[in-house]
Amino acid sequence: MSVLVITGTGTEVGKTVVTAALAATALAAGRSVAVLKAAQTGVLPAEAGDAEEVARLAGAVTTAELARYPDPLAPATAARRAGRAPVHPHEVAERAAKLATEHDLVLVEGAGGLLVRFDAAGGTLADAAALLAAPVLVVASAGLGTLNVTELTARELRGRGLDLAGVVIGSWPAEPDLASRCNLLDLPDVTGAPLLGAVPAGAGTLEPAGFRASAPHWLAPRFEGTWDAETFRVREAP
């Protein structure tokens, strides 16, 4: 697995922090890592974007960003409003493939959910993943409402013939409610995919050294971490 595409079930579910945890864990295992942000929205030119945030938390990764638009909107809409060229799926795939010739692992982070549009033709992160023949990791929220949107995302991936690597909970609360605890059992069931990690809420506020030391404990062995789904479920589930 040289390229991993990371999508979410929506905005603000923890994609960037999960991407940083994946990068930090791979770096700790001695792998070279590149992070590609397909389209950055809602960030001004002088501000740090998601790829830079991953580098701040994870360490020495190569960062790349195909386009940046100031409005916090879907990339196609943000590009149109800014009067700038949109990003197309083939451009995402081409840049990721180039980075993969120079790095052990390339993490491609999308914007919002799987079917958020990059361009007026309806190109999406799913199209880029298909061009790359890369597995897709879904970052989901923990609580009430996550089962529906996560299952829909899983069904869309499978309907397109894409490889669903699994699901990571992007922000596991310090005091999980009943819905969150039940979802540990239900998410694998409704998606047909393994639960591959749970990142604690607030992880992105840790100092980089603490983040890097902790990241392997949040991710399953598939991503060179030590997190065990069954142990976590026994501890947290009702």
C-alpha positions as CSV (number, residue, x, y, z in Angstrom):
1,M,0.0,0.0,0.0
2,S,1.9,3.0,-1.3
3,V,-1.1,5.3,-1.6
4,L,-3.9,5.6,0.9
5,V,-6.9,7.9,0.2
6,I,-8.5,9.4,3.3
7,T,-12.1,10.6,3.2
8,G,-14.6,11.5,5.8
9,T,-18.3,11.1,6.4
10,G,-18.6,14.9,6.4
11,T,-16.7,18.0,7.5
12,E,-15.1,18.3,10.9
13,V,-14.9,14.6,11.6
14,G,-11.2,14.5,12.2
15,K,-9.7,13.7,8.8
16,T,-6.6,15.9,9.2
17,V,-5.8,14.6,12.7
18,V,-6.2,11.0,11.5
19,T,-4.0,11.8,8.6
20,A,-1.4,13.2,11.0
21,A,-1.6,10.1,13.1
22,L,-1.1,7.8,10.1
23,A,1.9,9.9,9.0
24,A,3.4,9.9,12.5
25,T,3.0,6.2,12.9
26,A,4.5,5.5,9.5
27,L,7.5,7.8,10.2
28,A,8.1,6.0,13.5
29,A,8.3,2.8,11.6
30,G,11.0,4.2,9.4
31,R,8.9,5.0,6.3
32,S,9.1,8.1,4.2
33,V,5.7,9.9,3.9
34,A,4.1,12.4,1.7
35,V,0.8,14.1,2.3
36,L,-1.2,15.5,-0.6
37,K,-4.2,17.8,0.1
38,A,-6.2,17.6,-3.1
39,A,-8.0,20.9,-2.6
40,Q,-7.7,23.2,0.4
41,T,-10.7,25.5,1.0
42,G,-11.4,28.1,3.6
43,V,-7.7,29.1,4.1
44,L,-5.9,32.2,2.9
45,P,-2.6,32.1,1.1
46,A,-0.5,33.0,4.1
47,E,-2.2,30.6,6.5
48,A,-1.3,27.1,7.3
49,G,-3.5,24.5,5.6
50,D,-4.3,20.9,6.4
51,A,-1.1,19.5,4.9
52,E,1.0,21.9,7.0
53,E,-1.0,20.9,10.1
54,V,-0.2,17.3,9.4
55,A,3.5,18.1,9.2
56,R,3.4,20.1,12.4
57,L,2.0,17.2,14.3
58,A,3.6,14.3,12.6
59,G,7.1,15.5,11.7
60,A,9.2,15.3,8.6
61,V,6.7,14.6,5.8
62,T,6.6,16.0,2.3
63,T,3.6,18.2,1.8
64,A,1.8,19.1,-1.4
65,E,-1.4,21.0,-2.2
66,L,-2.9,21.2,-5.6
67,A,-5.1,24.3,-5.1
68,R,-6.2,26.7,-2.4
69,Y,-9.5,28.7,-2.3
70,P,-10.4,31.2,0.3
71,D,-14.1,30.4,0.8
72,P,-14.9,27.5,3.2
73,L,-17.0,25.7,0.6
74,A,-16.9,22.6,-1.6
75,P,-13.9,22.8,-3.9
76,A,-15.9,23.2,-7.1
77,T,-18.0,26.0,-5.6
78,A,-15.0,27.7,-3.9
79,A,-13.1,27.6,-7.2
80,R,-16.0,29.1,-9.1
81,R,-16.4,31.9,-6.6
82,A,-12.7,32.7,-6.6
83,G,-12.6,32.7,-10.4
84,R,-9.8,30.1,-10.3
85,A,-9.3,26.8,-12.1
86,P,-10.7,23.8,-10.3
87,V,-8.9,20.6,-9.4
88,H,-9.6,17.6,-11.5
89,P,-9.4,14.0,-10.3
90,H,-6.7,13.1,-12.9
91,E,-4.5,15.8,-11.4
92,V,-4.9,14.4,-8.0
93,A,-4.0,10.9,-9.2
94,E,-1.1,12.2,-11.2
95,R,0.5,14.1,-8.3
96,A,-0.1,11.2,-5.9
97,A,1.4,8.7,-8.3
98,K,4.5,11.0,-8.7
99,L,4.9,11.3,-5.0
100,A,4.6,7.5,-4.7
101,T,7.7,7.1,-6.8
102,E,9.7,9.0,-4.2
103,H,8.0,8.0,-0.9
104,D,7.1,4.8,0.9
105,L,3.6,6.1,1.7
106,V,1.4,8.8,0.2
107,L,-1.6,10.0,2.1
108,V,-4.2,11.8,0.0
109,E,-6.6,13.8,2.1
110,G,-9.9,14.8,0.6
111,A,-12.2,17.7,1.4
112,G,-15.4,16.9,3.3
113,G,-17.0,13.7,2.2
114,L,-16.4,11.2,-0.6
115,L,-18.6,12.8,-3.2
116,V,-17.8,16.5,-2.6
117,R,-17.2,17.9,-6.1
118,F,-13.9,19.1,-7.2
119,D,-15.0,20.5,-10.6
120,A,-18.1,21.4,-12.6
121,A,-18.0,18.0,-14.3
122,G,-18.7,16.3,-11.0
123,G,-15.3,14.9,-10.4
124,T,-14.7,13.6,-6.8
125,L,-12.2,12.0,-4.5
126,A,-13.7,8.7,-5.4
127,D,-12.8,9.2,-9.0
128,A,-9.2,10.0,-8.0
129,A,-9.1,6.8,-5.9
130,A,-10.3,4.8,-8.8
131,L,-7.6,6.2,-11.1
132,L,-5.0,5.3,-8.5
133,A,-6.5,1.9,-7.7
134,A,-5.9,3.0,-4.1
135,P,-7.6,1.8,-0.9
136,V,-9.9,4.4,0.9
137,L,-9.9,4.9,4.6
138,V,-13.2,6.4,6.0
139,V,-13.0,8.7,9.0
140,A,-16.2,8.8,10.9
141,S,-17.7,10.6,13.9
142,A,-18.4,8.6,17.0
143,G,-21.9,9.5,18.0
144,L,-25.5,9.5,17.0
145,G,-26.1,9.7,13.3
146,T,-22.8,8.2,12.2
147,L,-24.2,4.8,11.2
148,N,-26.2,6.1,8.3
149,V,-23.6,8.3,6.7
150,T,-20.8,5.8,7.2
151,E,-22.9,3.0,5.7
152,L,-23.8,5.2,2.7
153,T,-20.1,6.0,2.2
154,A,-19.2,2.3,2.4
155,R,-21.9,1.4,-0.1
156,E,-20.8,4.1,-2.5
157,L,-17.2,2.9,-2.4
158,R,-18.2,-0.7,-3.0
159,G,-20.6,0.3,-5.8
160,R,-17.7,1.9,-7.6
161,G,-15.5,-1.2,-7.1
162,L,-13.2,0.7,-4.7
163,D,-11.3,-0.9,-1.8
164,L,-12.7,0.2,1.6
165,A,-9.7,-0.2,3.9
166,G,-11.7,0.3,7.0
167,V,-13.0,3.0,9.4
168,V,-11.3,5.1,11.9
169,I,-13.2,7.2,14.5
170,G,-11.8,10.6,14.2
171,S,-12.6,12.0,17.6
172,W,-13.4,9.5,20.4
173,P,-14.9,11.4,23.4
174,A,-13.3,11.2,26.8
175,E,-16.8,10.4,28.2
176,P,-18.6,8.5,25.4
177,D,-22.4,8.4,25.5
178,L,-24.5,5.3,24.9
179,A,-24.7,5.9,21.1
180,S,-20.9,6.2,20.7
181,R,-20.3,3.0,22.7
182,C,-22.9,1.1,20.8
183,N,-21.4,2.3,17.5
184,L,-18.2,0.5,18.2
185,L,-20.2,-2.7,17.6
186,D,-22.4,-1.4,14.9
187,L,-20.0,0.4,12.6
188,P,-18.2,-2.7,11.4
189,D,-21.6,-4.4,11.0
190,V,-23.2,-1.7,8.8
191,T,-20.0,-1.0,6.7
192,G,-18.7,-4.6,6.4
193,A,-15.3,-3.1,7.1
194,P,-13.0,-3.3,10.1
195,L,-12.7,-0.6,12.7
196,L,-9.0,0.4,12.4
197,G,-8.6,3.0,15.1
198,A,-10.0,5.6,17.4
199,V,-8.3,9.0,17.9
200,P,-9.0,10.7,21.2
201,A,-10.9,14.0,21.1
202,G,-8.5,16.9,21.3
203,A,-5.6,14.9,20.0
204,G,-4.8,17.8,17.6
205,T,-4.1,20.1,20.5
206,L,-1.3,17.9,21.9
207,E,2.3,19.1,21.6
208,P,3.9,17.5,18.6
209,A,6.2,15.3,20.6
210,G,3.3,13.9,22.6
211,F,1.2,13.5,19.5
212,R,3.9,11.4,17.8
213,A,4.5,9.3,20.8
214,S,0.8,8.5,21.2
215,A,-0.3,8.1,17.6
216,P,0.6,4.4,17.2
217,H,-1.7,3.6,20.2
218,W,-4.6,5.0,18.2
219,L,-4.2,2.9,15.0
220,A,-4.4,-0.8,14.2
221,P,-1.5,-3.0,13.2
222,R,-2.5,-2.5,9.5
223,F,-1.2,1.0,9.9
224,E,1.8,-0.1,12.0
225,G,0.0,0.8,15.2
226,T,-0.8,-1.2,18.3
227,W,-4.6,-0.3,18.7
228,D,-6.7,-3.4,19.1
229,A,-10.4,-3.1,18.2
230,E,-11.6,-6.0,20.4
231,T,-9.8,-4.7,23.5
232,F,-11.1,-1.2,22.9
233,R,-14.7,-2.5,22.5
234,V,-14.6,-4.5,25.6
235,R,-13.3,-1.5,27.5
236,E,-15.7,1.0,26.0
237,A,-18.8,-0.8,24.8
238,P,-22.0,-1.2,27.0
